[in-house]
Amino acid sequence: MIVNTSLQDIGEVFEVYKIASDFKKKISGVQWPEFDRNMIEAEIKENRHWKIMVDDSIACVWSITYEDYQVWDDRNAEPSIYIHRIATHPDFKGKKFVEQIVEWAKQFAKENNKLYVRMDTTAGNQRLTDYYVKCGFSHLGPKKMTDTEGLPAHYHNATMELFQLEV
């Protein structure tokens, strides 16, 4: 079941991010930084942070934005939702949550008059790139990040792979 994350979930959300970050480092050598609590709380308060519940457990979390100029430059003007920080608790790996998120995102984008669902990920994880393409995204290629002021630390001095799905 996909629902908005609540402020009461914040401890469990950070636990999922920590576990996912450790796994990401093991697979690709790149680790997420510890995310700013105020940023996550703002996403929750603005109904832009989501979770997949399995029974009474948070199995997967992610957030969305409606703008992402620093990553998408001029393409940011095209009405889109941007998915960020998909993290799955390892107890629920293999449940194809990204595929569920993609279906949810396409419907959410339609309901909100958006043309695209977009994502980015740190370059260097071919397996993840292939998986996002399998989920229906077009791989638009790499982008070397330059203007990263205000973005989480994993964007600084990074090359990101860009993905887009037409709604």
N, C-alpha and C positions, 0 to 999 in steps of 0.2 A: 504494500500500500504506500503510495507517494503522498506525503503531506508536508506542510511547512514545518521547519524546525522551530522549537520554542526555546525561550531563554532558560527554561529548566533543563534543557538537553545539553547545555554548553559544555559541561564536564565530559560527557560521553562523546560529544563532537570532537573535542580536543584529543581525546584518547584515540578515536578513529584516525584523525589526522596524523598523530604521532606514529601509530602502527603502520599506516600507509606510507608515510615518509621513510621509515626505516626500510620497508620493502622496496620502495622506489630506488633508494640508494643501492641496495643489494643488486637490483636488476640493471640499473642504468648508470650507477655511479653518481647520480645527482639526487640530492636530498632537498625536500622542501624545508624552508626555514620554519621556526615556530611562528605561527600566524598571530597577528595582533588581535588580542581579545576584543578591543573596541571595534575593529573592522568586522569581526564575526558577529558581534552583538548588533551592529548597525544593519548588517544583512538580514539578520533574524527579524529585527524590528520593522524593516522595510519589506518583509515577506519575500525576500530574494534568496533565502537559504532553505534547502529542501532535504528531506530524508526519505529513505525507503525503510519501512518497518517490516520486520519478520517476527511474528508473534509480538513479544514485548521488547524486542531489541532493535537498536538502530543498526541496520546492516550496511547502509551506504549513505553518504552525504555529498552535497555539491551546492554551489551557489550560481546565481545568474546575475548578469548586468544587462543594461540596455544600451550601453555605450562602452567602447573600448578603443578609443582613439590612439593611444600610445602603441597598441599592438597592430591595429588595423588601418591606421592612417586615413586616407580619403574614403576607403570603403566603409568606414564607420558611419558615413552619412546614409548608407542603405539600411532600412529598418530591419534590425536583427536582434536576436537574443544571443548572449555570449555565455557559454557554460564554463565554469571554473572549478578547479579543485575537486574533481570526483575522487572520492576516497571510499574504499570498501573495507569493512572489517574482515580480516582473514578467515574468520569462522564462516563467512558467506561467499568466499571466492568461488568462481565457476558458476554463479547463478545468473550470469548474463545481465547484470544490472545496467551496463552501459546501453544495451539494446532496449531495455525498458525506459531508460532516461531519454533515449533518442525518440522513441514513440511519444512519450510524454511531452518532450520539447517541441516536436512538430505540431502537436495539438495546441500546446500553450502558445506557440508562435502564431498559429492561425488565429486563435482567439484574440490575440493582441495585435493583429494586423502587421506582423513582421514577415519579411521575405526570406530570411535565412536564420539558421541555427549555426553558430560558429563556436569553434574551440581552438585552443592552442595547447601545445605541450612542449616541454624542453626537448630539443633535438638530441638524437643519440639512441633512441629506443625504437628500433625498427619493428619489433614485435607489436608495440603499442600503435605505431603508425599503421601497420597492416590491419590491426584490429579495428581502428577507427574507420578505415576505408571499407572494411567488411560490414561495418554497421551503417554504411550508406553515405559517409562523408567523402567529399572530394578533397584530396590532399593538394593544397595549393603551394606547398613548398616551404622552404625555410625563410625566416626573417631575423636578421641580426638586430637585436634591441639596442637602441641608442638613448631615447628619452624614457627613463625609467623612474623619474622622480615620483614618489608617492606609491609606487607599485611594490608588492612583496619582494623580498630579497632575491628570490630565485629568478627574477627577470633581469637583474643587474648583470651586465656583461654576458648575457646569454643569447643563444640562437634558439628561436622558437619555431616549431613546425605549425603551420596554419591549416585548419580544416574548416570546410563549409558544407552545409547541407541546404539545398534549396527547398523551401516549404512549398 
